[in-house]
């Protein structure tokens, strides 16, 4: 079914980032939102479980992981795609029905990258690439600084000023799609990004491990000023 023409949010400057993006790319049904969450988290978690030499070359930092899993969650998950991405075990998951990447109202340019809006050409505010800071500022909205309110597919953002790339993100997976565990503790995954001469690596941790991280600046607690909070993709924003 053809997508309805998007309204032009540039005519309403009072709109916030989530509302602006939602006018172009929005999952307005609960089944589609659930499907997006399932695919986004399963794809992201798989990258932390596969052999490092098989990790897609484009996943070279935390933001790249988010972009990769986001696009994948909106794909048509047919037999060819599942085989190419070694995700045949997920064939049982329903796909998002509203979009089939890259056939969206924004094409392949899924991420908002500019704060200024063009009344005539609002889609110019979107691109295929966005770094962690841009994803946090223009493509997600704050849910809480209480990690207990995170849902699968939400993101944890940090700002570490002493690092070369100060903005960092983690994917809140929740219950694992891949590993049976006696523990009910939620799982998170992230890419460390390059450090020095090292290209960095994928990591997978349980929330309780993160809460007890040796470096307090990585603990997702309200008292940690480096922890920006739990964020949710604008595409998942529910109507008020």
C-alpha positions in Angstrom: 0.0 0.0 0.0 1.4 3.4 -0.9 2.5 5.7 1.9 0.4 8.8 2.4 2.1 12.1 1.4 3.9 13.5 4.4 2.8 16.8 5.9 5.4 19.6 5.9 6.4 20.1 9.6 8.5 23.1 8.6 5.3 25.1 8.6 5.1 24.6 12.3 8.4 25.7 14.0 7.1 24.7 17.4 7.4 21.0 16.6 10.1 19.2 18.5 12.5 16.7 17.0 10.5 13.6 17.6 7.3 15.2 16.2 9.2 16.5 13.2 10.7 13.2 12.3 7.5 11.3 13.0 5.7 13.3 10.2 8.1 11.6 7.8 9.0 8.3 9.3 6.7 6.9 12.0 5.4 3.5 13.0 1.8 4.3 14.0 0.8 0.7 14.9 1.8 -1.3 18.0 2.6 -4.4 16.0 5.0 -2.4 13.8 6.7 -0.8 16.8 7.1 -4.3 18.4 8.5 -5.7 15.1 11.0 -2.8 14.9 12.1 -3.4 18.5 12.5 -7.1 18.0 14.5 -6.8 14.8 16.6 -3.8 16.0 17.7 -5.6 19.2 18.2 -9.0 17.6 20.4 -7.6 14.8 22.4 -5.4 17.2 22.9 -8.3 19.7 24.0 -10.7 16.9 26.9 -8.4 16.0 28.3 -8.9 19.5 28.0 -12.7 19.3 29.4 -13.4 15.8 33.1 -13.9 15.3 34.9 -10.5 15.2 36.3 -11.3 11.7 32.7 -11.6 10.4 31.5 -8.2 11.7 30.4 -6.0 8.9 33.1 -3.5 8.0 30.8 -0.5 8.4 30.3 -1.2 12.1 33.4 0.6 13.4 31.9 2.6 16.3 28.8 2.8 18.5 26.8 5.0 16.1 27.5 2.7 13.1 26.0 -0.2 15.1 22.9 1.9 15.6 22.6 2.9 12.0 23.2 -0.7 10.8 20.6 -2.2 13.1 18.0 0.6 12.4 18.2 0.0 8.7 18.1 -3.7 9.1 15.0 -3.5 11.3 13.1 -1.7 8.4 14.2 -4.2 5.7 12.0 -6.7 4.1 13.3 -9.9 5.8 12.9 -12.3 2.9 14.9 -15.5 2.4 17.6 -13.8 0.4 18.2 -11.0 3.1 18.2 -13.6 5.9 20.8 -15.7 4.2 23.0 -12.8 3.3 23.0 -11.6 6.9 23.2 -15.0 8.5 19.9 -14.4 10.4 17.8 -17.3 9.2 17.1 -18.2 12.9 15.0 -15.0 13.0 12.7 -16.0 10.2 9.8 -16.4 12.7 9.9 -12.7 13.6 7.2 -10.5 11.9 8.6 -7.6 9.9 7.6 -4.0 9.9 4.7 -3.7 7.5 4.6 0.0 6.9 8.1 0.4 5.3 10.5 -1.8 3.3 13.9 -0.1 3.4 15.0 1.7 1.3 11.5 2.3 0.1 10.4 4.9 2.7 9.2 8.4 2.4 12.8 9.4 3.1 14.4 6.8 0.9 17.6 5.6 2.4 18.2 8.9 4.2 16.7 7.8 7.5 18.5 10.1 10.0 17.9 13.8 10.8 21.2 15.6 10.7 20.3 19.3 10.8 18.5 21.5 13.3 17.3 24.0 10.7 14.2 23.2 8.6 13.7 24.2 5.1 10.1 25.1 4.4 10.4 24.1 0.7 12.7 21.1 1.1 12.4 19.7 4.6 13.8 16.3 3.6 17.2 17.9 3.1 17.5 17.7 6.9 17.9 13.9 6.6 20.9 11.8 5.5 22.1 8.2 5.5 25.0 9.0 8.0 24.7 10.4 11.5 27.2 10.3 14.4 26.3 9.4 18.0 25.7 13.1 19.0 23.4 13.7 16.0 21.5 10.5 16.7 20.9 11.5 20.3 20.0 15.1 19.6 17.8 14.8 16.5 16.7 11.2 16.1 15.7 10.1 19.7 14.0 11.6 22.7 14.7 11.3 26.4 12.6 8.8 28.2 14.2 8.9 31.7 17.5 8.9 33.5 16.2 5.8 35.3 17.4 2.8 33.4 14.7 0.6 34.9 12.3 2.4 32.5 14.2 1.2 29.4 12.4 -1.0 26.9 14.0 -3.3 24.3 15.3 -1.1 21.5 15.9 1.9 23.7 19.4 3.5 23.8 21.7 4.6 26.6 23.7 7.7 25.8 26.8 9.0 27.6 29.0 12.0 27.2 32.6 11.5 28.2 34.4 14.8 27.6 37.9 13.4 28.1 37.5 11.1 25.1 38.2 11.9 21.4 34.6 11.1 20.5 32.7 12.2 23.6 29.3 10.9 22.7 28.7 7.1 23.2 25.7 4.9 22.9 24.6 1.4 24.0 21.6 -0.6 22.8 19.3 -1.9 25.5 18.4 -5.4 24.2 16.4 -6.6 27.2 16.0 -10.4 27.2 18.5 -12.0 24.8 17.2 -13.3 21.4 20.1 -15.7 21.1 21.4 -16.9 24.4 19.3 -18.9 26.8 20.1 -17.8 30.3 18.9 -18.5 33.8 19.4 -14.8 34.6 16.6 -12.4 33.9 18.9 -9.5 33.9 18.6 -7.3 30.7 21.4 -7.4 28.1 23.1 -4.4 26.5 25.4 -4.3 23.5 27.7 -1.7 22.0 30.8 -1.1 20.0 33.7 0.5 21.8 34.8 2.5 18.8 38.5 2.9 17.9 41.0 3.5 20.7 44.5 4.4 19.7 45.7 1.9 17.1 42.9 -0.6 18.0 39.8 -0.6 15.8 37.6 -1.4 18.8 35.2 -4.2 19.4 31.7 -5.3 20.0 30.7 -6.0 23.6 27.8 -7.6 25.3 27.0 -7.0 29.0 24.3 -7.6 31.5 22.8 -4.5 33.2 24.0 -5.6 36.6 27.5 -5.7 35.2 27.2 -2.2 33.8 25.8 -0.9 37.1 29.0 -2.2 38.8 31.4 -1.0 36.1 34.9 -0.4 37.5 34.8 3.1 36.2 31.8 5.0 37.7 31.5 7.2 34.7 30.0 4.3 32.8 27.4 3.4 35.4 23.8 4.3 34.1 22.6 5.9 37.3 21.1 9.4 37.8 24.0 10.5 40.0 26.5 10.0 37.1 26.7 13.3 35.2 28.3 11.4 32.2 25.1 9.4 31.8 22.7 11.4 29.7 19.8 8.9 30.1 17.6 6.4 28.3 16.5 7.5 24.9 13.9 6.2 22.4 13.9 6.4 18.6 11.6 9.1 17.3 10.1 6.5 14.9 8.6 4.8 18.0 7.0 7.8 19.5 3.4 7.1 20.3 0.7 9.6 19.7 -0.4 11.6 22.7 
